[in-house]
Amino acid sequence: MKRSWSKRIKLLMILAFLIFLMLACKILFNQRFDSPEALQEYMKRFGVFAPLVLILFQAFQVVVPVFPGYLGCAAGAVAFGPATGFWCNYIGICAGSIIAYFLARRFGMDLVLSLFSEKMFFKWRSKIARSRSYAVFLFVATLLPLFPDDFLCYFSGLIKMNKRQYIWIILLGKPWCILAYSIIFGMIKW
């Protein structure tokens, strides 16, 4: 009984921390960016730490899935150009994906259902159950846009997928979609 309460308290503390981070992120990014120049000027305020701000934002948006990932990819490409934007986005998204996996392993279904709806969970669980290999499914999902990557990171932790295999899938599968976003958003003349 005591262990159950301890686990719930830890989960509440993590959720409170994530809400705090979300509010801090909202305050930090509560700007109106109506041009690439406005975003670049805003990012210049952070000086040499500007790339770190983007990396942390991208990690955060995976761990607390409020924003679509392509928004950060667009911001990175616009603020830093396609190459630097790609690296910041890649590092942040991979870090967030790995953190999400370990959070799900540690805190289980309660955490996952606090971030995603039951409907989404059961929908994707049934789709995944029909696949022959979850590892192949996950790799393909990380390669392609519009899959619920954040959810799949948490789901991988729930099923206790081998951590080395998971990390390699993330590191090898994530860059391609991020690279495409970086190039596309870097080429758009706003």
N, C-alpha and C positions, 0 to 999 in steps of 0.2 A: 504494500500500500504506500509506504513512504517513498519508494522508488518511483511510483507512478506520479506522485505529486512533484517530486524533484524533476522528473522529465517534463512535466507540464510547466513548471516555473522556468526551466531553461528555455523551453519553446516560447513562452511569453516574453522572456527577456530578448531572445533573438528577434521576435516579431516587433517588439518595441524599438529595438536598435534599427531594424530595417525601415520602420516607419519614420524614425528620426532621420535616417539617411535619405529617405525619399523626400521629406520636407526640406532638408538641407539642399538637396539637388534642385528642388523646385525654386527655392530662394536664389540659389546660385545661377540657375539657367532661366530665371523669370525675366527674360529680356525679349524684346521684339526684334527679331532678325528678319528684316525685310529685304536684305541684300547680302551677297557674299561678303561685301566690305564691312557691313555691320557685324557679322559673325567674326570676321578676322580681327576687327578692332577689339571686340569683346575678349577674344582669346588672347590678344596681345597684353591685356591687363595682367595675365598670369605669368608673363615673362617666360623664363626658361622652363617654368613648371607647366606651361600650357599643354604640352603633349601628355604629361602625367595626369592632368585634369581629364583629358579625353579618355585615357586608358582607364582611369577610375570610374568615369561615367559609363563606359561600355561594360566593365565588369559588373557594376551596379545594376545596369538595365537587364542583365541576364539573371542575376540573383533575385532581383525584385522586378518581375516582368510586367512593367507598366508601359514602357515605351517600346515600339517596334525597333528592332536592331538596325534596320536600314537607316533610321533617322541619325543615329550616331555615325554610321558609315558616311552618310551624306555630309554631316557636319565636319568630320575629319578630312574628307576630300576637299571640301570648300575652304576650310580654315588652314590646312597645311599642305594641300596638293595631294595628288593621288598616291605618291610613294610614301611620304611620311604619314599621311592619313591612313593608308593601308596598315602600316606597321603598328601604329597606335591602336587602331581598331582590332587588329588580329590579336595583339597581346592582351588587350582588355577583354575581348569576347572569350578567348581561350581561358583566361584566368577565371572569369565569371562562370564559365561552363564547368570548370573543374571544382570550383567552390560549391556550385549548386549540387553537383554529384555527391560531394562529401556531406553536405548539409542533409540531403535526402537519406544517405546511408545512416547518418547519426540520429536524425529526428523522425524519420519515417513518414508514414502516411498522413499523420496529423499536419505536419508542415506542408506537404504537397497539396493537400486539400484546402489549406488556408490560402494558398496562392493560386490554385486552379480549381475550376468547378468540377463537381463530380461527373457531370455530363461529359465534359472534355476528357476526364480521366478514363471513363468507361469506353468512350468512343475510340480513343487511341489505343487503349489496352486491347480491345477486340481486333482492331486492325493489325496491331503488332503480333497478336496471337496467331493470326493467319499467315504471317511471314515465316519462311523456313529458317531464317537465321536473323536474330535480332541485331547482331553485330553488322551484318551486311545492310540491313534496313537502316540502322543508325548512320552508317557511313554514307549511304545514298542520301539520307535526309539532311546530313550536314553539307553535302555538296550542292544541294538544290535550294533555291529561295522558296519562301512561303510555307515551309514546314514549321511546325511548332517546336523549334530547336530548344527553347528554354524549357518547355515541358519535358522534352525527351532527355534533357540533362538530368532533371530531377527523377524521371522515370527510371533511368539507368541506375541511379543510386538506390532506388527502391528495390529493384530486382537484384541488387548486389552484383551487377556485372563486374567482371574482373577489372580492377582499377587500371592496370597497365594497358590492357586492351582499349578501355574507354579513353584514356589519355591519348594514346596513339591515334585513335579514330578522330578525336577532336583536333589534335595538332595537324593531322594530314588532311582531314576533310574540310575544316573551316576556312582555310585561306582562299579557296577558289571562288566562293560566292562573295566573300569580302573583297577580293581583288576585283571582281567584276563590278561590284557596287562602287569601289574606289575609282576605277577607270571611268565608268559611266558618269558618276557625279562630278568627277574632276573635269570632264569634257563639256559639261553643260555650261552654257554661258547664261548666267542668271540675269 
